Every structure is written in structure tokens, then in C-alpha cells.
Amino acid sequence: MTSRTTTIERNTRETRIAITVALDGAGAARLATGIPFFEHMLEQVARHGVIDLDVRADGDVAVDDHHTVEDTGIVLGQAVAQALGDKRGIVRYGHAYVPLDEALSRVVIDFSGRPGLFYRVSYPRARIGAFDVDLIREFFQGFANAAQATVHIDSLQGVNAHHIAETVFKAFGRALRMAAAPDERMGGIVPSTKGTL
């Protein structure tokens, strides 16, 4: 299989973002977004997805974290889609359940070519530190749209907002790892009866 590493840059009046993704990495993360909690969550994706992730984001965080978080999701989705290429020989589907103490979340990913986010997560408070939990949905919406993936995210239980968020990002990393993994039995075939994804 060819190298599955790519770099995507996206510059707008609100954000300047560059992301490098190595799908066959070792779980290393280099992160600079200006949003500490968000970086903590992205590190979970890299570590549990066993992908190398380099994120450089310069956004208008003095106004709000929204644009930086959403646009990072978009660029990450673009980078993953480009690294997957035509998706020949990948598993395509991935799923994971991840607990953290009382919290339990499930994430299911299908690199279907049909973008859709189905997000059923509620938090007991609106902020984790200074971070607005509404932005977590925006991140995953950006990813699903740009990666052209169907993504289901469900919080099955939890009372601690930090724990809930962390289980979501860890499960996302693990589901991404499974879905993007090479499938030797596919023999380079696109995993769809349509012949394309």
C-alpha cells in the first residue's frame, strides 16, 4: 500500500489551518490550536487512532473558539479523505465503545462517500473549563462533511462532562483506526458493490 500521509492547508479570514495526517503512524501528536482542552481531545484521537497528527491552527479565538474548532474538523476530514484515496482495500467500517469511569460512548464510522453526522450526546454542563461543549458537535460535523463519512456518535451514559467528551474522542480515534485499516482480504478492491465510494 502506498504512503497514506497527507497535508492540507485551509486559509480563511477567520482561520489559518494546516494539518498533516499519517494514517499508518504511531499515535504521535503535535498540536497548536490555542485551545488547550481541544488539544487534549485531539491527542486522544491520535493516540487511540494510532495515527500521527500535526495540527497548526491560528484562529480568531479572541472572538470565540467556534471557527477554529469547526475548521479544524473540516481540514482533518479533508486530510483523512485524501490519505484514503479511492479507498481500495480498506475495511471501510469502524466502531468502538470506550468507557472512562462512569461514562461510556460509542462511535461508528462508514467511509461511505455520503456525509452524515448523527450525534446523540448530552452534557451535564455547558462548559468544560473555558471550552463550550457545543463545539464538539461542530468539530464532528465538519469532519463528516469533509471526509464524506457517515458518523454515528452516542453517549450511552455519564455524569462527568470531561469524561463524556473524552470517551467520545477516544472512541472516534479507535473507530477511525478500524475503518481506515487495510483489509488484506479485500485484495485492493473498493469495499462496495458499486465499485466506488
Summary of the structure (lengths in Angstrom):
residues: 197
radius of gyration: 15.9
end to end distance: 18.1
largest distance: 49.9
contacts: 696
relative contact order: 0.21
helix: 36%
strand: 31%
